[in-house]
């Protein structure tokens, strides 16, 4: 990272020294590029909020090794090609999660048209507590967070 910053600074110094007017062109290009990146990231963030998830511990529908029924709903106006998400659980009445290992991402590559939803069973993530109220996954409050989504 520092190497890139040093290279950028040296490039700007060379441009400034060789052709003073070029600095204004470079600054204008950087401003336009920065604005474009800002608006693209904002648009992607807004689209992520339109992908809704619901998680339930459901041993009637799901097998023992994949007890979490995750439903993904595409509320965007574009086709959802895939979504990556992480699962979290907390003991009712407590704010901290018993699934802090959020590095494990789950993925659904089910293509969903606008307004469509899909349910599938997933394994539960690693948990920090093996006794007490957190020992029974059926009694936990489950949630999912969309980390990334690909749209057409």
Chimera marker file (.cmm) of the C-alpha trace (Angstrom):
<marker_set name="trace">
<marker id="1" x="0.000" y="0.000" z="0.000" r="1" g="1" b="0" radius="0.5"/>
<marker id="2" x="2.765" y="2.440" z="0.932" r="1" g="1" b="0" radius="0.5"/>
<marker id="3" x="4.631" y="1.593" z="-2.251" r="1" g="1" b="0" radius="0.5"/>
<marker id="4" x="1.610" y="2.689" z="-4.308" r="1" g="1" b="0" radius="0.5"/>
<marker id="5" x="1.355" y="5.955" z="-2.393" r="1" g="1" b="0" radius="0.5"/>
<marker id="6" x="5.048" y="6.685" z="-2.876" r="1" g="1" b="0" radius="0.5"/>
<marker id="7" x="4.814" y="5.873" z="-6.590" r="1" g="1" b="0" radius="0.5"/>
<marker id="8" x="1.778" y="8.138" z="-6.941" r="1" g="1" b="0" radius="0.5"/>
<marker id="9" x="3.520" y="10.984" z="-5.111" r="1" g="1" b="0" radius="0.5"/>
<marker id="10" x="6.649" y="10.656" z="-7.269" r="1" g="1" b="0" radius="0.5"/>
<marker id="11" x="4.546" y="10.587" z="-10.440" r="1" g="1" b="0" radius="0.5"/>
<marker id="12" x="2.713" y="13.727" z="-9.373" r="1" g="1" b="0" radius="0.5"/>
<marker id="13" x="6.016" y="15.479" z="-8.560" r="1" g="1" b="0" radius="0.5"/>
<marker id="14" x="7.453" y="14.590" z="-11.968" r="1" g="1" b="0" radius="0.5"/>
<marker id="15" x="4.334" y="15.839" z="-13.749" r="1" g="1" b="0" radius="0.5"/>
<marker id="16" x="4.371" y="19.042" z="-11.693" r="1" g="1" b="0" radius="0.5"/>
<marker id="17" x="8.068" y="19.640" z="-12.410" r="1" g="1" b="0" radius="0.5"/>
<marker id="18" x="7.919" y="18.870" z="-16.146" r="1" g="1" b="0" radius="0.5"/>
<marker id="19" x="4.622" y="20.472" z="-17.026" r="1" g="1" b="0" radius="0.5"/>
<marker id="20" x="2.905" y="22.608" z="-14.356" r="1" g="1" b="0" radius="0.5"/>
<marker id="21" x="-0.429" y="22.699" z="-16.165" r="1" g="1" b="0" radius="0.5"/>
<marker id="22" x="-0.625" y="18.885" z="-16.229" r="1" g="1" b="0" radius="0.5"/>
<marker id="23" x="-1.321" y="18.810" z="-12.498" r="1" g="1" b="0" radius="0.5"/>
<marker id="24" x="-4.761" y="20.312" z="-13.081" r="1" g="1" b="0" radius="0.5"/>
<marker id="25" x="-5.590" y="17.630" z="-15.630" r="1" g="1" b="0" radius="0.5"/>
<marker id="26" x="-4.432" y="14.911" z="-13.251" r="1" g="1" b="0" radius="0.5"/>
<marker id="27" x="-6.422" y="16.397" z="-10.359" r="1" g="1" b="0" radius="0.5"/>
<marker id="28" x="-9.550" y="16.659" z="-12.512" r="1" g="1" b="0" radius="0.5"/>
<marker id="29" x="-9.159" y="13.030" z="-13.617" r="1" g="1" b="0" radius="0.5"/>
<marker id="30" x="-8.687" y="11.883" z="-10.012" r="1" g="1" b="0" radius="0.5"/>
<marker id="31" x="-11.787" y="13.810" z="-8.920" r="1" g="1" b="0" radius="0.5"/>
<marker id="32" x="-13.915" y="12.324" z="-11.718" r="1" g="1" b="0" radius="0.5"/>
<marker id="33" x="-12.629" y="8.816" z="-11.030" r="1" g="1" b="0" radius="0.5"/>
<marker id="34" x="-13.176" y="9.203" z="-7.276" r="1" g="1" b="0" radius="0.5"/>
<marker id="35" x="-16.742" y="10.439" z="-7.799" r="1" g="1" b="0" radius="0.5"/>
<marker id="36" x="-17.482" y="7.515" z="-10.130" r="1" g="1" b="0" radius="0.5"/>
<marker id="37" x="-16.158" y="4.981" z="-7.600" r="1" g="1" b="0" radius="0.5"/>
<marker id="38" x="-18.151" y="6.649" z="-4.793" r="1" g="1" b="0" radius="0.5"/>
<marker id="39" x="-21.442" y="6.510" z="-6.692" r="1" g="1" b="0" radius="0.5"/>
<marker id="40" x="-20.880" y="2.930" z="-7.905" r="1" g="1" b="0" radius="0.5"/>
<marker id="41" x="-20.165" y="1.735" z="-4.354" r="1" g="1" b="0" radius="0.5"/>
<marker id="42" x="-23.207" y="3.600" z="-3.033" r="1" g="1" b="0" radius="0.5"/>
<marker id="43" x="-25.387" y="1.997" z="-5.714" r="1" g="1" b="0" radius="0.5"/>
<marker id="44" x="-24.052" y="-1.479" z="-4.831" r="1" g="1" b="0" radius="0.5"/>
<marker id="45" x="-24.712" y="-0.865" z="-1.127" r="1" g="1" b="0" radius="0.5"/>
<marker id="46" x="-28.281" y="0.218" z="-1.876" r="1" g="1" b="0" radius="0.5"/>
<marker id="47" x="-28.849" y="-2.935" z="-3.941" r="1" g="1" b="0" radius="0.5"/>
<marker id="48" x="-27.533" y="-5.122" z="-1.092" r="1" g="1" b="0" radius="0.5"/>
<marker id="49" x="-30.246" y="-3.727" z="1.182" r="1" g="1" b="0" radius="0.5"/>
<marker id="50" x="-32.824" y="-5.057" z="-1.296" r="1" g="1" b="0" radius="0.5"/>
<marker id="51" x="-31.764" y="-8.668" z="-0.738" r="1" g="1" b="0" radius="0.5"/>
<marker id="52" x="-33.647" y="-9.894" z="2.326" r="1" g="1" b="0" radius="0.5"/>
<marker id="53" x="-32.921" y="-12.994" z="4.394" r="1" g="1" b="0" radius="0.5"/>
<marker id="54" x="-34.823" y="-14.992" z="6.958" r="1" g="1" b="0" radius="0.5"/>
<marker id="55" x="-33.226" y="-17.751" z="9.036" r="1" g="1" b="0" radius="0.5"/>
<marker id="56" x="-34.958" y="-20.398" z="11.104" r="1" g="1" b="0" radius="0.5"/>
<marker id="57" x="-33.716" y="-23.474" z="12.909" r="1" g="1" b="0" radius="0.5"/>
<marker id="58" x="-36.035" y="-26.029" z="11.307" r="1" g="1" b="0" radius="0.5"/>
<marker id="59" x="-35.409" y="-29.743" z="11.914" r="1" g="1" b="0" radius="0.5"/>
<marker id="60" x="-38.738" y="-30.678" z="10.277" r="1" g="1" b="0" radius="0.5"/>
<marker id="61" x="-37.665" y="-29.409" z="6.841" r="1" g="1" b="0" radius="0.5"/>
<marker id="62" x="-33.879" y="-29.605" z="7.060" r="1" g="1" b="0" radius="0.5"/>
<marker id="63" x="-31.611" y="-32.590" z="7.760" r="1" g="1" b="0" radius="0.5"/>
<marker id="64" x="-29.574" y="-32.892" z="10.965" r="1" g="1" b="0" radius="0.5"/>
<marker id="65" x="-26.280" y="-31.785" z="9.382" r="1" g="1" b="0" radius="0.5"/>
<marker id="66" x="-27.919" y="-28.685" z="7.811" r="1" g="1" b="0" radius="0.5"/>
<marker id="67" x="-30.548" y="-27.539" z="10.322" r="1" g="1" b="0" radius="0.5"/>
<marker id="68" x="-30.830" y="-23.864" z="9.291" r="1" g="1" b="0" radius="0.5"/>
<marker id="69" x="-33.490" y="-22.953" z="6.754" r="1" g="1" b="0" radius="0.5"/>
<marker id="70" x="-32.381" y="-19.755" z="5.005" r="1" g="1" b="0" radius="0.5"/>
<marker id="71" x="-34.813" y="-17.893" z="2.760" r="1" g="1" b="0" radius="0.5"/>
<marker id="72" x="-33.429" y="-15.260" z="0.395" r="1" g="1" b="0" radius="0.5"/>
<marker id="73" x="-35.804" y="-12.764" z="-1.221" r="1" g="1" b="0" radius="0.5"/>
<marker id="74" x="-34.821" y="-10.538" z="-4.134" r="1" g="1" b="0" radius="0.5"/>
<marker id="75" x="-36.615" y="-7.198" z="-3.679" r="1" g="1" b="0" radius="0.5"/>
<marker id="76" x="-34.395" y="-5.451" z="-6.241" r="1" g="1" b="0" radius="0.5"/>
<marker id="77" x="-35.502" y="-4.586" z="-9.754" r="1" g="1" b="0" radius="0.5"/>
<marker id="78" x="-32.630" y="-6.655" z="-11.220" r="1" g="1" b="0" radius="0.5"/>
<marker id="79" x="-32.043" y="-10.396" z="-11.427" r="1" g="1" b="0" radius="0.5"/>
<marker id="80" x="-29.978" y="-11.740" z="-8.516" r="1" g="1" b="0" radius="0.5"/>
<marker id="81" x="-27.374" y="-14.223" z="-9.728" r="1" g="1" b="0" radius="0.5"/>
<marker id="82" x="-25.728" y="-15.097" z="-6.405" r="1" g="1" b="0" radius="0.5"/>
<marker id="83" x="-25.457" y="-13.926" z="-2.823" r="1" g="1" b="0" radius="0.5"/>
<marker id="84" x="-22.869" y="-14.444" z="-0.105" r="1" g="1" b="0" radius="0.5"/>
<marker id="85" x="-23.991" y="-14.190" z="3.492" r="1" g="1" b="0" radius="0.5"/>
<marker id="86" x="-22.929" y="-14.939" z="7.038" r="1" g="1" b="0" radius="0.5"/>
<marker id="87" x="-25.081" y="-16.499" z="9.753" r="1" g="1" b="0" radius="0.5"/>
<marker id="88" x="-25.294" y="-15.236" z="13.324" r="1" g="1" b="0" radius="0.5"/>
<marker id="89" x="-27.041" y="-16.405" z="16.478" r="1" g="1" b="0" radius="0.5"/>
<marker id="90" x="-27.634" y="-14.850" z="19.860" r="1" g="1" b="0" radius="0.5"/>
<marker id="91" x="-29.281" y="-15.967" z="23.074" r="1" g="1" b="0" radius="0.5"/>
<marker id="92" x="-32.724" y="-14.317" z="23.404" r="1" g="1" b="0" radius="0.5"/>
<marker id="93" x="-32.427" y="-11.244" z="25.608" r="1" g="1" b="0" radius="0.5"/>
<marker id="94" x="-28.689" y="-10.807" z="24.990" r="1" g="1" b="0" radius="0.5"/>
<marker id="95" x="-26.958" y="-8.626" z="22.412" r="1" g="1" b="0" radius="0.5"/>
<marker id="96" x="-23.702" y="-10.539" z="21.891" r="1" g="1" b="0" radius="0.5"/>
<marker id="97" x="-23.589" y="-13.326" z="19.359" r="1" g="1" b="0" radius="0.5"/>
<marker id="98" x="-22.576" y="-16.898" z="20.109" r="1" g="1" b="0" radius="0.5"/>
<marker id="99" x="-21.346" y="-17.246" z="16.522" r="1" g="1" b="0" radius="0.5"/>
<marker id="100" x="-18.473" y="-14.758" z="16.294" r="1" g="1" b="0" radius="0.5"/>
<marker id="101" x="-16.688" y="-16.716" z="13.586" r="1" g="1" b="0" radius="0.5"/>
<marker id="102" x="-18.101" y="-14.615" z="10.767" r="1" g="1" b="0" radius="0.5"/>
<marker id="103" x="-15.227" y="-15.408" z="8.427" r="1" g="1" b="0" radius="0.5"/>
<marker id="104" x="-17.249" y="-18.365" z="7.159" r="1" g="1" b="0" radius="0.5"/>
<marker id="105" x="-19.427" y="-17.128" z="4.379" r="1" g="1" b="0" radius="0.5"/>
<marker id="106" x="-22.282" y="-19.068" z="2.923" r="1" g="1" b="0" radius="0.5"/>
<marker id="107" x="-23.283" y="-18.762" z="-0.698" r="1" g="1" b="0" radius="0.5"/>
<marker id="108" x="-26.411" y="-19.206" z="-2.750" r="1" g="1" b="0" radius="0.5"/>
<marker id="109" x="-26.092" y="-19.286" z="-6.511" r="1" g="1" b="0" radius="0.5"/>
<marker id="110" x="-29.816" y="-19.684" z="-7.133" r="1" g="1" b="0" radius="0.5"/>
<marker id="111" x="-30.831" y="-17.145" z="-9.780" r="1" g="1" b="0" radius="0.5"/>
<marker id="112" x="-33.737" y="-15.077" z="-8.472" r="1" g="1" b="0" radius="0.5"/>
<marker id="113" x="-35.875" y="-12.801" z="-10.609" r="1" g="1" b="0" radius="0.5"/>
<marker id="114" x="-37.191" y="-9.574" z="-9.023" r="1" g="1" b="0" radius="0.5"/>
<marker id="115" x="-39.677" y="-10.456" z="-6.266" r="1" g="1" b="0" radius="0.5"/>
<marker id="116" x="-38.693" y="-14.136" z="-6.230" r="1" g="1" b="0" radius="0.5"/>
<marker id="117" x="-37.495" y="-16.027" z="-3.149" r="1" g="1" b="0" radius="0.5"/>
<marker id="118" x="-35.654" y="-19.280" z="-2.511" r="1" g="1" b="0" radius="0.5"/>
<marker id="119" x="-35.148" y="-21.424" z="0.594" r="1" g="1" b="0" radius="0.5"/>
<marker id="120" x="-32.343" y="-23.890" z="1.273" r="1" g="1" b="0" radius="0.5"/>
<marker id="121" x="-30.836" y="-25.696" z="4.263" r="1" g="1" b="0" radius="0.5"/>
<marker id="122" x="-27.374" y="-24.779" z="5.558" r="1" g="1" b="0" radius="0.5"/>
<marker id="123" x="-25.104" y="-26.080" z="8.341" r="1" g="1" b="0" radius="0.5"/>
<marker id="124" x="-24.862" y="-23.997" z="11.495" r="1" g="1" b="0" radius="0.5"/>
<marker id="125" x="-21.682" y="-21.981" z="12.005" r="1" g="1" b="0" radius="0.5"/>
<marker id="126" x="-19.149" y="-22.583" z="14.774" r="1" g="1" b="0" radius="0.5"/>
<marker id="127" x="-20.387" y="-21.468" z="18.166" r="1" g="1" b="0" radius="0.5"/>
<marker id="128" x="-18.535" y="-20.159" z="21.225" r="1" g="1" b="0" radius="0.5"/>
<marker id="129" x="-20.682" y="-21.711" z="23.928" r="1" g="1" b="0" radius="0.5"/>
<marker id="130" x="-21.400" y="-25.387" z="24.330" r="1" g="1" b="0" radius="0.5"/>
<marker id="131" x="-23.395" y="-25.157" z="27.543" r="1" g="1" b="0" radius="0.5"/>
<marker id="132" x="-26.184" y="-23.041" z="28.947" r="1" g="1" b="0" radius="0.5"/>
<marker id="133" x="-28.895" y="-21.456" z="26.794" r="1" g="1" b="0" radius="0.5"/>
<marker id="134" x="-26.605" y="-21.401" z="23.754" r="1" g="1" b="0" radius="0.5"/>
<marker id="135" x="-26.238" y="-25.185" z="23.753" r="1" g="1" b="0" radius="0.5"/>
<marker id="136" x="-29.650" y="-25.610" z="22.107" r="1" g="1" b="0" radius="0.5"/>
<marker id="137" x="-29.546" y="-24.042" z="18.622" r="1" g="1" b="0" radius="0.5"/>
<marker id="138" x="-33.339" y="-24.273" z="18.406" r="1" g="1" b="0" radius="0.5"/>
<marker id="139" x="-33.686" y="-21.709" z="21.189" r="1" g="1" b="0" radius="0.5"/>
<marker id="140" x="-31.369" y="-19.117" z="19.649" r="1" g="1" b="0" radius="0.5"/>
<marker id="141" x="-32.306" y="-16.040" z="17.627" r="1" g="1" b="0" radius="0.5"/>
<marker id="142" x="-30.836" y="-16.587" z="14.160" r="1" g="1" b="0" radius="0.5"/>
<marker id="143" x="-30.075" y="-13.929" z="11.576" r="1" g="1" b="0" radius="0.5"/>
<marker id="144" x="-28.150" y="-13.566" z="8.329" r="1" g="1" b="0" radius="0.5"/>
<marker id="145" x="-26.221" y="-10.653" z="6.889" r="1" g="1" b="0" radius="0.5"/>
<marker id="146" x="-25.796" y="-10.273" z="3.126" r="1" g="1" b="0" radius="0.5"/>
<marker id="147" x="-22.097" y="-9.638" z="2.514" r="1" g="1" b="0" radius="0.5"/>
<marker id="148" x="-22.107" y="-9.518" z="-1.291" r="1" g="1" b="0" radius="0.5"/>
<marker id="149" x="-24.528" y="-9.993" z="-4.167" r="1" g="1" b="0" radius="0.5"/>
<marker id="150" x="-24.131" y="-10.252" z="-7.918" r="1" g="1" b="0" radius="0.5"/>
<marker id="151" x="-26.842" y="-8.838" z="-10.148" r="1" g="1" b="0" radius="0.5"/>
<marker id="152" x="-27.394" y="-8.986" z="-13.893" r="1" g="1" b="0" radius="0.5"/>
<link id1="1" id2="2" r="1" g="1" b="0" radius="0.2"/>
<link id1="2" id2="3" r="1" g="1" b="0" radius="0.2"/>
<link id1="3" id2="4" r="1" g="1" b="0" radius="0.2"/>
<link id1="4" id2="5" r="1" g="1" b="0" radius="0.2"/>
<link id1="5" id2="6" r="1" g="1" b="0" radius="0.2"/>
<link id1="6" id2="7" r="1" g="1" b="0" radius="0.2"/>
<link id1="7" id2="8" r="1" g="1" b="0" radius="0.2"/>
<link id1="8" id2="9" r="1" g="1" b="0" radius="0.2"/>
<link id1="9" id2="10" r="1" g="1" b="0" radius="0.2"/>
<link id1="10" id2="11" r="1" g="1" b="0" radius="0.2"/>
<link id1="11" id2="12" r="1" g="1" b="0" radius="0.2"/>
<link id1="12" id2="13" r="1" g="1" b="0" radius="0.2"/>
<link id1="13" id2="14" r="1" g="1" b="0" radius="0.2"/>
<link id1="14" id2="15" r="1" g="1" b="0" radius="0.2"/>
<link id1="15" id2="16" r="1" g="1" b="0" radius="0.2"/>
<link id1="16" id2="17" r="1" g="1" b="0" radius="0.2"/>
<link id1="17" id2="18" r="1" g="1" b="0" radius="0.2"/>
<link id1="18" id2="19" r="1" g="1" b="0" radius="0.2"/>
<link id1="19" id2="20" r="1" g="1" b="0" radius="0.2"/>
<link id1="20" id2="21" r="1" g="1" b="0" radius="0.2"/>
<link id1="21" id2="22" r="1" g="1" b="0" radius="0.2"/>
<link id1="22" id2="23" r="1" g="1" b="0" radius="0.2"/>
<link id1="23" id2="24" r="1" g="1" b="0" radius="0.2"/>
<link id1="24" id2="25" r="1" g="1" b="0" radius="0.2"/>
<link id1="25" id2="26" r="1" g="1" b="0" radius="0.2"/>
<link id1="26" id2="27" r="1" g="1" b="0" radius="0.2"/>
<link id1="27" id2="28" r="1" g="1" b="0" radius="0.2"/>
<link id1="28" id2="29" r="1" g="1" b="0" radius="0.2"/>
<link id1="29" id2="30" r="1" g="1" b="0" radius="0.2"/>
<link id1="30" id2="31" r="1" g="1" b="0" radius="0.2"/>
<link id1="31" id2="32" r="1" g="1" b="0" radius="0.2"/>
<link id1="32" id2="33" r="1" g="1" b="0" radius="0.2"/>
<link id1="33" id2="34" r="1" g="1" b="0" radius="0.2"/>
<link id1="34" id2="35" r="1" g="1" b="0" radius="0.2"/>
<link id1="35" id2="36" r="1" g="1" b="0" radius="0.2"/>
<link id1="36" id2="37" r="1" g="1" b="0" radius="0.2"/>
<link id1="37" id2="38" r="1" g="1" b="0" radius="0.2"/>
<link id1="38" id2="39" r="1" g="1" b="0" radius="0.2"/>
<link id1="39" id2="40" r="1" g="1" b="0" radius="0.2"/>
<link id1="40" id2="41" r="1" g="1" b="0" radius="0.2"/>
<link id1="41" id2="42" r="1" g="1" b="0" radius="0.2"/>
<link id1="42" id2="43" r="1" g="1" b="0" radius="0.2"/>
<link id1="43" id2="44" r="1" g="1" b="0" radius="0.2"/>
<link id1="44" id2="45" r="1" g="1" b="0" radius="0.2"/>
<link id1="45" id2="46" r="1" g="1" b="0" radius="0.2"/>
<link id1="46" id2="47" r="1" g="1" b="0" radius="0.2"/>
<link id1="47" id2="48" r="1" g="1" b="0" radius="0.2"/>
<link id1="48" id2="49" r="1" g="1" b="0" radius="0.2"/>
<link id1="49" id2="50" r="1" g="1" b="0" radius="0.2"/>
<link id1="50" id2="51" r="1" g="1" b="0" radius="0.2"/>
<link id1="51" id2="52" r="1" g="1" b="0" radius="0.2"/>
<link id1="52" id2="53" r="1" g="1" b="0" radius="0.2"/>
<link id1="53" id2="54" r="1" g="1" b="0" radius="0.2"/>
<link id1="54" id2="55" r="1" g="1" b="0" radius="0.2"/>
<link id1="55" id2="56" r="1" g="1" b="0" radius="0.2"/>
<link id1="56" id2="57" r="1" g="1" b="0" radius="0.2"/>
<link id1="57" id2="58" r="1" g="1" b="0" radius="0.2"/>
<link id1="58" id2="59" r="1" g="1" b="0" radius="0.2"/>
<link id1="59" id2="60" r="1" g="1" b="0" radius="0.2"/>
<link id1="60" id2="61" r="1" g="1" b="0" radius="0.2"/>
<link id1="61" id2="62" r="1" g="1" b="0" radius="0.2"/>
<link id1="62" id2="63" r="1" g="1" b="0" radius="0.2"/>
<link id1="63" id2="64" r="1" g="1" b="0" radius="0.2"/>
<link id1="64" id2="65" r="1" g="1" b="0" radius="0.2"/>
<link id1="65" id2="66" r="1" g="1" b="0" radius="0.2"/>
<link id1="66" id2="67" r="1" g="1" b="0" radius="0.2"/>
<link id1="67" id2="68" r="1" g="1" b="0" radius="0.2"/>
<link id1="68" id2="69" r="1" g="1" b="0" radius="0.2"/>
<link id1="69" id2="70" r="1" g="1" b="0" radius="0.2"/>
<link id1="70" id2="71" r="1" g="1" b="0" radius="0.2"/>
<link id1="71" id2="72" r="1" g="1" b="0" radius="0.2"/>
<link id1="72" id2="73" r="1" g="1" b="0" radius="0.2"/>
<link id1="73" id2="74" r="1" g="1" b="0" radius="0.2"/>
<link id1="74" id2="75" r="1" g="1" b="0" radius="0.2"/>
<link id1="75" id2="76" r="1" g="1" b="0" radius="0.2"/>
<link id1="76" id2="77" r="1" g="1" b="0" radius="0.2"/>
<link id1="77" id2="78" r="1" g="1" b="0" radius="0.2"/>
<link id1="78" id2="79" r="1" g="1" b="0" radius="0.2"/>
<link id1="79" id2="80" r="1" g="1" b="0" radius="0.2"/>
<link id1="80" id2="81" r="1" g="1" b="0" radius="0.2"/>
<link id1="81" id2="82" r="1" g="1" b="0" radius="0.2"/>
<link id1="82" id2="83" r="1" g="1" b="0" radius="0.2"/>
<link id1="83" id2="84" r="1" g="1" b="0" radius="0.2"/>
<link id1="84" id2="85" r="1" g="1" b="0" radius="0.2"/>
<link id1="85" id2="86" r="1" g="1" b="0" radius="0.2"/>
<link id1="86" id2="87" r="1" g="1" b="0" radius="0.2"/>
<link id1="87" id2="88" r="1" g="1" b="0" radius="0.2"/>
<link id1="88" id2="89" r="1" g="1" b="0" radius="0.2"/>
<link id1="89" id2="90" r="1" g="1" b="0" radius="0.2"/>
<link id1="90" id2="91" r="1" g="1" b="0" radius="0.2"/>
<link id1="91" id2="92" r="1" g="1" b="0" radius="0.2"/>
<link id1="92" id2="93" r="1" g="1" b="0" radius="0.2"/>
<link id1="93" id2="94" r="1" g="1" b="0" radius="0.2"/>
<link id1="94" id2="95" r="1" g="1" b="0" radius="0.2"/>
<link id1="95" id2="96" r="1" g="1" b="0" radius="0.2"/>
<link id1="96" id2="97" r="1" g="1" b="0" radius="0.2"/>
<link id1="97" id2="98" r="1" g="1" b="0" radius="0.2"/>
<link id1="98" id2="99" r="1" g="1" b="0" radius="0.2"/>
<link id1="99" id2="100" r="1" g="1" b="0" radius="0.2"/>
<link id1="100" id2="101" r="1" g="1" b="0" radius="0.2"/>
<link id1="101" id2="102" r="1" g="1" b="0" radius="0.2"/>
<link id1="102" id2="103" r="1" g="1" b="0" radius="0.2"/>
<link id1="103" id2="104" r="1" g="1" b="0" radius="0.2"/>
<link id1="104" id2="105" r="1" g="1" b="0" radius="0.2"/>
<link id1="105" id2="106" r="1" g="1" b="0" radius="0.2"/>
<link id1="106" id2="107" r="1" g="1" b="0" radius="0.2"/>
<link id1="107" id2="108" r="1" g="1" b="0" radius="0.2"/>
<link id1="108" id2="109" r="1" g="1" b="0" radius="0.2"/>
<link id1="109" id2="110" r="1" g="1" b="0" radius="0.2"/>
<link id1="110" id2="111" r="1" g="1" b="0" radius="0.2"/>
<link id1="111" id2="112" r="1" g="1" b="0" radius="0.2"/>
<link id1="112" id2="113" r="1" g="1" b="0" radius="0.2"/>
<link id1="113" id2="114" r="1" g="1" b="0" radius="0.2"/>
<link id1="114" id2="115" r="1" g="1" b="0" radius="0.2"/>
<link id1="115" id2="116" r="1" g="1" b="0" radius="0.2"/>
<link id1="116" id2="117" r="1" g="1" b="0" radius="0.2"/>
<link id1="117" id2="118" r="1" g="1" b="0" radius="0.2"/>
<link id1="118" id2="119" r="1" g="1" b="0" radius="0.2"/>
<link id1="119" id2="120" r="1" g="1" b="0" radius="0.2"/>
<link id1="120" id2="121" r="1" g="1" b="0" radius="0.2"/>
<link id1="121" id2="122" r="1" g="1" b="0" radius="0.2"/>
<link id1="122" id2="123" r="1" g="1" b="0" radius="0.2"/>
<link id1="123" id2="124" r="1" g="1" b="0" radius="0.2"/>
<link id1="124" id2="125" r="1" g="1" b="0" radius="0.2"/>
<link id1="125" id2="126" r="1" g="1" b="0" radius="0.2"/>
<link id1="126" id2="127" r="1" g="1" b="0" radius="0.2"/>
<link id1="127" id2="128" r="1" g="1" b="0" radius="0.2"/>
<link id1="128" id2="129" r="1" g="1" b="0" radius="0.2"/>
<link id1="129" id2="130" r="1" g="1" b="0" radius="0.2"/>
<link id1="130" id2="131" r="1" g="1" b="0" radius="0.2"/>
<link id1="131" id2="132" r="1" g="1" b="0" radius="0.2"/>
<link id1="132" id2="133" r="1" g="1" b="0" radius="0.2"/>
<link id1="133" id2="134" r="1" g="1" b="0" radius="0.2"/>
<link id1="134" id2="135" r="1" g="1" b="0" radius="0.2"/>
<link id1="135" id2="136" r="1" g="1" b="0" radius="0.2"/>
<link id1="136" id2="137" r="1" g="1" b="0" radius="0.2"/>
<link id1="137" id2="138" r="1" g="1" b="0" radius="0.2"/>
<link id1="138" id2="139" r="1" g="1" b="0" radius="0.2"/>
<link id1="139" id2="140" r="1" g="1" b="0" radius="0.2"/>
<link id1="140" id2="141" r="1" g="1" b="0" radius="0.2"/>
<link id1="141" id2="142" r="1" g="1" b="0" radius="0.2"/>
<link id1="142" id2="143" r="1" g="1" b="0" radius="0.2"/>
<link id1="143" id2="144" r="1" g="1" b="0" radius="0.2"/>
<link id1="144" id2="145" r="1" g="1" b="0" radius="0.2"/>
<link id1="145" id2="146" r="1" g="1" b="0" radius="0.2"/>
<link id1="146" id2="147" r="1" g="1" b="0" radius="0.2"/>
<link id1="147" id2="148" r="1" g="1" b="0" radius="0.2"/>
<link id1="148" id2="149" r="1" g="1" b="0" radius="0.2"/>
<link id1="149" id2="150" r="1" g="1" b="0" radius="0.2"/>
<link id1="150" id2="151" r="1" g="1" b="0" radius="0.2"/>
<link id1="151" id2="152" r="1" g="1" b="0" radius="0.2"/>
</marker_set>
